[in-house]
Amino acid sequence: MNDVYLLLGSNLGDRLQFLQKAIQYIENEIAPVVKASSVYETQSWGKTDAPDYLNQVILVQTNIPPQTILKKILDIEIILGRKREEKWGSRTIDIDILFYGDASINEQGLQIPHPELHKRRFTMEPLSEIAPHFVHTNYKKSILELKNELQDSLIVKKL
């Protein structure tokens, strides 16, 4: 079984409900959630005039290949009303694969570990809550070490 860490985010509509529905779909389509972080409210990253996000990191354990997981989460995003109209645009739900075990994948449309995760407080805060000692495949540092090195000063707070 592979430990798969997923980041969930929503900044449109009933944000908490979109996170909860995404988890239900993930449990039905991919695997049960083994661990879930608290929900964090975060300032918008990249497009700073957008509404604040709710973010959460979950851990599932599965042998489903990462490419299949990507297809399933893209389908879940569509079911939950995700529209891809602009980079860093607002969305009902966003689901990112952060890690797939210790795999390092660099394919068209799929990069694991997520290439920006170590730069983003909205990812590192919830991830460090449930996996502080997990070692980043590429940087060979724990999540807690990477979080402590963050330059990102956006406000991220537990709900």
Contact map, one row per residue, 1 for C-alpha under 8 A:
111000000000000000000000000000000000000000000000000000000000111000000000000000000000000000000000000000000000000000000000000000000000000000000000000000000000000
111100000000000000000000000000000000000000000000000000000000111000000000000000000000000000000000000110000000000000000000000000000000000000000000000000000000000
111110000000000000000000000000000000000000000000000000000011110000000000000000000000000000000000001110000000000000000000000000000000000000000000000000000000000
011111000000000000000000000000000000000000000000000000000011110000000000000000000000000000000000111110000000000000000000000000000000000000000000000000000000000
001111100000000000000000000000000000000000000000000000001111000000000000000000000000000000000000111100000000000000000000000000000000000000000000000000000000000
000111110000000000000000000000000000000000000000000000001111000000000000000000000000000000000011111000000000000000000000000000000000000000000000000000000000000
000011111000000000000000000000000000000000000000000000111100000000000000000000000000000000000111110000000000000000000000001000000000000000000000000000000000000
000001111100000000100100000000000000000000000000000000111100000000000000000000000000000000001111000000000000000000000000000000000000000000000000000000000000000
000000111110000000100000000000000000000000000000000011110000000000000000000000000000000000011110000000000000000000000000000000000000000000000000000000000000000
000000011111001101100000000000000000000000000000000011100000000000000000000000000000000001111100000000000000000000000000000000000000000000000000000000000000000
000000001111101000000000000000000000000000000000001111000000000000000000000000000000000001111000000000000000000000000000000000000000000000000000000000000000000
000000000111111000000000000000000000000000000000001000000000000000000000000000000000000001111000000000000000000000000000000000000000000000000000000000000000000
000000000011111000000000000000000000000000000000000000000000000000000000000000000000000000010000000000000000000000000000000000000000000000000000000000000000000
000000000001111111000000000000000000000000000000000000000000000000000000000000000000000000000000000000000000000000000000000000000000000000000000000000000000000
000000000111111111100000000000000000000000000000000011000000000000000000000000000000000000010000000000000000000000000000000000000000000000000000000000000000000
000000000100011111110000000000000000000000000000000001000000000000000000000000000000000000000000000000000000000000000000000000000000000000000000000000000000000
000000000000011111111000000000000000000000000000000000000000000000000000000000000000000000000000000000000000000000000000000000000000000000000000000000000000000
000000000100011111111100000000000000000000000000000000000000000000000000000000010000000000011000000000000000000000000000000000000000000000000000000000000000000
000000011100001111111110000000000000000000000000000000010000000000000000000000000000000000001000000000000000000000000000000000000000000000000000000000000000000
000000000000000111111111000000000000000000000000000000000000000000000000000000000000000000000000000000000000000000000000000000000000000000000000000000000000000
000000000000000011111111100000000000000000000000000000000000000000000000000000010000000000000000000000000000000000000000000000000000000000000000000000000000000
000000010000000001111111110000000000000000000000000000000000000000000000000110010000000000001000000000000000000000000000000000000000000000000000000000000000000
000000000000000000111111111000001000000000000000000000000000000000000000000000000000000000000000000000000000000000000000000000000000000000000000000000000000000
000000000000000000011111111100000000000000000000000000000000000000000000000000000000000000000000000000000000000000000000000000000000000000000000000000000000000
000000000000000000001111111111000000000000000000000000000000000000000000000100000000000000000000000000000000000000000000000000000000000000000000000000000000000
000000000000000000000111111111110000000000000000000000000000000000000000100100000000000000000000000000000000000000000000000000000000000000000000000000000000000
000000000000000000000011111111111000000000000000000000000000000000000000000000000000000000000000000000000000000000000000000000000000000000000000000000000000000
000000000000000000000001111111110000000000000000000000000000000000000000000000000000000000000000000000000000000000000000000000000000000000000000000000000000000
000000000000000000000000111111100000000000000000000000000000000000000001000000000000000000000000000000000000000000000000000000000000000000000000000000000000000
000000000000000000000000111111110000000000000000000000000000010100001001000000000000000000000000000000000000000000000000000000000000000000000000000000000000000
000000000000000000000000011111111000000000000000000000000001110000000000000000000000000000000000000000000000000000000000000000000000000000000000000000000000000
000000000000000000000000011101111100000000000000000000000001100000000000000000000000000000000000000000000000000000000000000000000000000000000000000000000000000
000000000000000000000010001000111111000000000000000000000111100000000000000000000000000000000000000000000000000000000000000000000000000000000000000000000000000
000000000000000000000000000000011111000000000000000000000111100000000000000000000000000000000000000000000000000000000000000000000000000000000000000000000000000
000000000000000000000000000000001111100000000000000000000111000000000000000000000000000000000000000000000000000000000000000000000100000000000000000000000000000
000000000000000000000000000000001111110000000000000000011110000000000000000000000000000000000000000000000000000000000000000000000100000000000000000000000000000
000000000000000000000000000000000011111000000000000000011100000000000000000000000000000000000000000000000000000000000000000001101100000000000000000000000000000
000000000000000000000000000000000001111100000000000000011000000000000000000000000000000000000000000000000000000000000000000001001000000000000000000000000000011
000000000000000000000000000000000000111110000000000001110000000000000000000000000000000000000000000000000000000000000000000001000000000000000000000000000000011
000000000000000000000000000000000000011111000000000001110000000000000000000000000000000000000000000000000000000000000000010001000000000000000000000000000001111
000000000000000000000000000000000000001111100000000111100000000000000000000000000000000000000000000000000000000000000000000000000000000000000000000000000001111
000000000000000000000000000000000000000111110000000111100000000000000000000000000000000000000000000000000000000000000000010000000000000000000000000000000111100
000000000000000000000000000000000000000011111001001110000000000000000000000000000000000000000000000000000000000000000000000000000000000000000000000000000111000
000000000000000000000000000000000000000001111111111110000000000000000000000000000000000000000000000000000000000000000000000000000000000000000000000000000000000
000000000000000000000000000000000000000000111111000000000000000000000000000000000000000100000000000000000000000000000000000000000000000000000000000000000100000
000000000000000000000000000000000000000000011111000000000000000000000000000000000000000100000000000000000000000000000000000000000000000000000000000000000000000
000000000000000000000000000000000000000000011111110000000000000000000000000000000000000110000000000000000000000000000000000000000000000000000000000000000000000
000000000000000000000000000000000000000000111111110000000000000000000000000000000000000000000000000000000000000000000000000000000000000000000000000000000000000
000000000000000000000000000000000000000000010011111000000000000000000000000000000000000000000000000000000000000000000000000000000000000000000000000000000000000
000000000000000000000000000000000000000000010011111100000000000000000000000000000000000011000000000000000000000000000000000000000000000000000000000000000000000
000000000011000000000000000000000000000000110000111110000000000000000000000000000000000001000000000000000000000000000000000000000000000000000000000000000000000
000000000010000000000000000000000000000011110000011111000000000000000000000000000000000000000000000000000000000000000000000000000000000000000000000000000000000
000000001110001000000000000000000000000011110000001111100000000000000000000000000000000000000000000000000000000000000000000000000000000000000000000000000000000
000000001110001100000000000000000000001111000000000111110000000000000000000000000000000000000000000000000000000000000000000000000000000000000000000000000000000
000000111100000000000000000000000000001111000000000011111000000000000000000000000000000000000000000000000000000000000000011001000000000000000000000000000000000
000000111000000000100000000000000001111100000000000001111100000000000000000000000000000000000000000000000000000000000000001001000000000000000000000000000000000
000011110000000000000000000000000001110000000000000000111110000000000000000000000000000000000000000000000000000000000000001001100100000000000000000000000000000
000011110000000000000000000000001111100000000000000000011111000000000000000000000000000000000000000000000000000000000000000000000000000000000000000000000000000
001111000000000000000000000000001111000000000000000000001111100000000000000000000000000000000000000000000000000000000000000000000000000000000000000000000000000
001111000000000000000000000000111110000000000000000000000111110000000000000000000000000000000000000000000000000000000000000000000000000000000000000000000000000
111100000000000000000000000000111100000000000000000000000011111000000000000000000000000000000000000000000000000000000000000000000000000000000000000000000000000
111100000000000000000000000001100000000000000000000000000001111100000000000000000000000000000000000000000000000000000000000000000000000000000000000000000000000
110000000000000000000000000000000000000000000000000000000000111110000000000000000000000000000000000000000000000000000000000000000000000000000000000000000000000
000000000000000000000000000001000000000000000000000000000000011111011000000000000000000000000000000000000000000000000000000000000000000000000000000000000000000
000000000000000000000000000000000000000000000000000000000000001111111000000000000000000000000000000000000000000000000000000000000000000000000000000000000000000
000000000000000000000000000000000000000000000000000000000000000111111100000000000000000000000000000100000000000000000000000000000000000000000000000000000000000
000000000000000000000000000000000000000000000000000000000000000011111110000000000000000000000000000000000000010000000000000000000000000000000000000000000000000
000000000000000000000000000000000000000000000000000000000000000111111111000000000000000000000000000000000000000000000000000000000000000000000000000000000000000
000000000000000000000000000001000000000000000000000000000000000111111111100000000000000000000000000000000000000000000000000000000000000000000000000000000000000
000000000000000000000000000000000000000000000000000000000000000001111111110000000000000000000000100000000000010000000000000000000000000000000000000000000000000
000000000000000000000000000000000000000000000000000000000000000000111111111000000000000000000000000000000000000000000000000000000000000000000000000000000000000
000000000000000000000000000011000000000000000000000000000000000000011111111100000000000000000000000000000000000000000000000000000000000000000000000000000000000
000000000000000000000000010000000000000000000000000000000000000000001111111110000000000000000010000000000000000000000000000000000000000000000000000000000000000
000000000000000000000000000000000000000000000000000000000000000000000111111111000000000000000010000000000000000000000000000000000000000000000000000000000000000
000000000000000000000000000000000000000000000000000000000000000000000011111111100000000000000000000000000000000000000000000000000000000000000000000000000000000
000000000000000000000100110000000000000000000000000000000000000000000001111111110000000000000000000000000000000000000000000000000000000000000000000000000000000
000000000000000000000100000000000000000000000000000000000000000000000000111111111100000000001110000000000000000000000000000000000000000000000000000000000000000
000000000000000000000000000000000000000000000000000000000000000000000000011111111110000000000000000000000000000000000000000000000000000000000000000000000000000
000000000000000000000000000000000000000000000000000000000000000000000000001111111100000000000000000000000000000000000000000000000000000000000000000000000000000
000000000000000001001100000000000000000000000000000000000000000000000000000111111100000000011000000000000000000000000000000000000000000000000000000000000000000
000000000000000000000000000000000000000000000000000000000000000000000000000011111110000000011000000000000000000000000000000000000000000000000000000000000000000
000000000000000000000000000000000000000000000000000000000000000000000000000011111111000000111100000000000000000000000000000000000000000000000000000000000000000
000000000000000000000000000000000000000000000000000000000000000000000000000001001111100000100000000000000000000000000000000000000000000000000000000000000000000
000000000000000000000000000000000000000000000000000000000000000000000000000000000111111010100000000000000000000000000000000000000000000000000000000000000000000
000000000000000000000000000000000000000000000000000000000000000000000000000000000011111010000000000000000000000000000000000000000000000000000000000000000000000
000000000000000000000000000000000000000000000000000000000000000000000000000000000001111110000000000000000000000000000000000000000000000000000000000000000000000
000000000000000000000000000000000000000000000000000000000000000000000000000000000001111110000000000000000000000000000000000000000000000000000000000000000000000
000000000000000000000000000000000000000000001110000000000000000000000000000000000000011111000000000000000000000000000000000000000000000000000000000000000000000
000000000000000000000000000000000000000000000010010000000000000000000000000000000001111111100000000000000000000000000000000000000000000000000000000000000000000
000000000111000000000000000000000000000000000000011000000000000000000000000000000000000111110000000000000000000000000000000000000000000000000000000000000000000
000000000111000000000000000000000000000000000000000000000000000000000000000000000111000011111100000000000000000000000000000000000000000000000000000000000000000
000000001111101001000000000000000000000000000000000000000000000000000000000000011100000001111100000000000000000000000000000000000000000000000000000000000000000
000000011111000001100100000000000000000000000000000000000000000000000000000010011100000000111110000000000000000000000000000000000000000000000000000000000000000
000000111100000000000000000000000000000000000000000000000000000000000000000010000100000000111111000000000000000000000000000000000000000000000000000000000000000
000001111000000000000000000000000000000000000000000000000000000000000000110010000000000000001111100000000000000000000000000000000000000000000000000000000000000
000001110000000000000000000000000000000000000000000000000000000000000000000000000000000000000111110000000000000001000000000000000000000000000000000000000000000
000111100000000000000000000000000000000000000000000000000000000000000100000000000000000000000011111100000000000111000000000000000000000000000000000000000000000
000111100000000000000000000000000000000000000000000000000000000000000000000000000000000000000001111100000000000111001000000000000000000000000000000000000000000
001111000000000000000000000000000000000000000000000000000000000000000000000000000000000000000000111111100000000111000000000000000000000000000000000000000000000
011110000000000000000000000000000000000000000000000000000000000001000000000000000000000000000000111111100000000110000000000000000000000000000000000000000000000
011100000000000000000000000000000000000000000000000000000000000000000000000000000000000000000000001111100000000000000000000000000000000000000000000000000000000
000000000000000000000000000000000000000000000000000000000000000000000000000000000000000000000000001111110000000000000000000000000000000110000000000000000000000
000000000000000000000000000000000000000000000000000000000000000000000000000000000000000000000000001111111000000110000000000000000000000010000000000000000000000
000000000000000000000000000000000000000000000000000000000000000000000000000000000000000000000000000001111100001110000000000000000000000011000000000000000000000
000000000000000000000000000000000000000000000000000000000000000000000000000000000000000000000000000000111110011110000000000000000000000000000000000000000000000
000000000000000000000000000000000000000000000000000000000000000000000000000000000000000000000000000000011111011100000000000000000000000000000000000000000000000
000000000000000000000000000000000000000000000000000000000000000000000000000000000000000000000000000000001111111000000000000000000000000000000000000000000000000
000000000000000000000000000000000000000000000000000000000000000000000000000000000000000000000000000000000111111000000000000000000000000000000000000000000000000
000000000000000000000000000000000000000000000000000000000000000000000000000000000000000000000000000000000011111000000000000000000000000000000000000000000000000
000000000000000000000000000000000000000000000000000000000000000000100100000000000000000000000000000000001111111100000000000000000000000000000000000000000000000
000000000000000000000000000000000000000000000000000000000000000000000000000000000000000000000000000000011111111111100000000000000000000000000000000000000000000
000000000000000000000000000000000000000000000000000000000000000000000000000000000000000000000000111100111100011111100000000000000000000000000000000000000000000
000000000000000000000000000000000000000000000000000000000000000000000000000000000000000000000000111100111000001111101000000000000000000111000000000000000000000
000000000000000000000000000000000000000000000000000000000000000000000000000000000000000000000001111000000000001111111000000000000000000000000000000000000000000
000000000000000000000000000000000000000000000000000000000000000000000000000000000000000000000000000000000000001111111100000000000000000000000000000000000000000
000000000000000000000000000000000000000000000000000000000000000000000000000000000000000000000000000000000000000001111111000000000000000000000000000000000000000
000000000000000000000000000000000000000000000000000000000000000000000000000000000000000000000000010000000000000011111111001100000000000000000000000000000000000
000000000000000000000000000000000000000000000000000000000000000000000000000000000000000000000000000000000000000000111111101100000000000000000000011001000000000
000000000000000000000000000000000000000000000000000000000000000000000000000000000000000000000000000000000000000000011111100000000000000000000000000001110000000
000000000000000000000000000000000000000000000000000000000000000000000000000000000000000000000000000000000000000000011111111100000000000000000000000001010000000
000000000000000000000000000000000000000000000000000000000000000000000000000000000000000000000000000000000000000000000111111110000000000000000000001001011101000
000000000000000000000000000000000000000101000000000000100000000000000000000000000000000000000000000000000000000000000001111111000000000000000000000000000101000
000000100000000000000000000000000000000000000000000000111000000000000000000000000000000000000000000000000000000000001101111111100000000000000000000000000000000
000000000000000000000000000000000000000000000000000000000000000000000000000000000000000000000000000000000000000000001101111111110000000000000010011000000000000
000000000000000000000000000000000000000000000000000000000000000000000000000000000000000000000000000000000000000000000000111111111000000000000000001000000001000
000000000000000000000000000000000000111100000000000000111000000000000000000000000000000000000000000000000000000000000000011111111100000000000000000000000000000
000000000000000000000000000000000000100000000000000000001000000000000000000000000000000000000000000000000000000000000000001111111111000000000010000000000000000
000000000000000000000000000000000000000000000000000000000000000000000000000000000000000000000000000000000000000000000000000111111111100000000011001000000000000
000000000000000000000000000000000000110000000000000000000000000000000000000000000000000000000000000000000000000000000000000011111111000000000000000000000000000
000000000000000000000000000000000011100000000000000000001000000000000000000000000000000000000000000000000000000000000000000001111111000000000000000000000000000
000000000000000000000000000000000000000000000000000000000000000000000000000000000000000000000000000000000000000000000000000000111111110000000010000000000000000
000000000000000000000000000000000000000000000000000000000000000000000000000000000000000000000000000000000000000000000000000000111111110000000111000000000000000
000000000000000000000000000000000000000000000000000000000000000000000000000000000000000000000000000000000000000000000000000000010011111000000111000000000000000
000000000000000000000000000000000000000000000000000000000000000000000000000000000000000000000000000000000000000000000000000000000011111100000110000000000000000
000000000000000000000000000000000000000000000000000000000000000000000000000000000000000000000000000000000000000000000000000000000000111110111110000000000000000
000000000000000000000000000000000000000000000000000000000000000000000000000000000000000000000000000001000000000010000000000000000000011111111110000000000000000
000000000000000000000000000000000000000000000000000000000000000000000000000000000000000000000000000001110000000010000000000000000000001111110000000000000000000
000000000000000000000000000000000000000000000000000000000000000000000000000000000000000000000000000000010000000010000000000000000000000111110000000000000000000
000000000000000000000000000000000000000000000000000000000000000000000000000000000000000000000000000000000000000000000000000000000000001111111000000000000000000
000000000000000000000000000000000000000000000000000000000000000000000000000000000000000000000000000000000000000000000000000000000000001111111100000000000000000
000000000000000000000000000000000000000000000000000000000000000000000000000000000000000000000000000000000000000000000000000000000000001100111110110000000000000
000000000000000000000000000000000000000000000000000000000000000000000000000000000000000000000000000000000000000000000000000000000001111100011111110000000000000
000000000000000000000000000000000000000000000000000000000000000000000000000000000000000000000000000000000000000000000000000100110011111100001111111000000000000
000000000000000000000000000000000000000000000000000000000000000000000000000000000000000000000000000000000000000000000000000000010001100000000111111100000000000
000000000000000000000000000000000000000000000000000000000000000000000000000000000000000000000000000000000000000000000000000000000000000000001111111110000000000
000000000000000000000000000000000000000000000000000000000000000000000000000000000000000000000000000000000000000000000100000100000000000000001111111111000000000
000000000000000000000000000000000000000000000000000000000000000000000000000000000000000000000000000000000000000000000100100110010000000000000011111111000000000
000000000000000000000000000000000000000000000000000000000000000000000000000000000000000000000000000000000000000000000000000000000000000000000001111111000000000
000000000000000000000000000000000000000000000000000000000000000000000000000000000000000000000000000000000000000000000000000000000000000000000000111111100000000
000000000000000000000000000000000000000000000000000000000000000000000000000000000000000000000000000000000000000000000111100000000000000000000000011111111000000
000000000000000000000000000000000000000000000000000000000000000000000000000000000000000000000000000000000000000000000010000000000000000000000000000011111000000
000000000000000000000000000000000000000000000000000000000000000000000000000000000000000000000000000000000000000000000011100000000000000000000000000001111100000
000000000000000000000000000000000000000000000000000000000000000000000000000000000000000000000000000000000000000000000000100000000000000000000000000001111110000
000000000000000000000000000000000000000001101000000000000000000000000000000000000000000000000000000000000000000000000000110000000000000000000000000000011111000
000000000000000000000000000000000000000001100000000000000000000000000000000000000000000000000000000000000000000000000000000000000000000000000000000000001111100
000000000000000000000000000000000000000111100000000000000000000000000000000000000000000000000000000000000000000000000000110010000000000000000000000000000111110
000000000000000000000000000000000000000111000000000000000000000000000000000000000000000000000000000000000000000000000000000000000000000000000000000000000011111
000000000000000000000000000000000000011110000000000000000000000000000000000000000000000000000000000000000000000000000000000000000000000000000000000000000001111
000000000000000000000000000000000000011110000000000000000000000000000000000000000000000000000000000000000000000000000000000000000000000000000000000000000000111
